Amino acid sequence: MTEYWDDWQREALAAGVKAPLAKLGMEVLKTHRKNRWPSHFLGRMEDGPMMIEMCLEEPDETELLFVENLHPYDDKLIAATKKRLCFD
């Protein structure tokens, strides 16, 4: 049995999302469910289609958003991601 985040990752890849970003998106969905984040946080199953659109339309911005959601207190990782994506 697969979970919806695994299905989302396959759908994202099939839609043309690059593998590392699809993996991050899958982690956002999985972490949302496992940690029971509030419904206003990104990562509900219903957010899946919008997340794929975000990945395709603004991949760098979406990657940073996913990293910030998954690791909100990891200032070094967020700073490194911003630098790598040329947001600094």
PyMOL commands that set and color helices and strands:
alter all, ss='L'
color gray80, all
select helices_A, chain A and resi 4-15+19-35+45-57+59-70+75-84
alter helices_A, ss='H'
color red, helices_A
deselect
rebuild
show_as cartoon
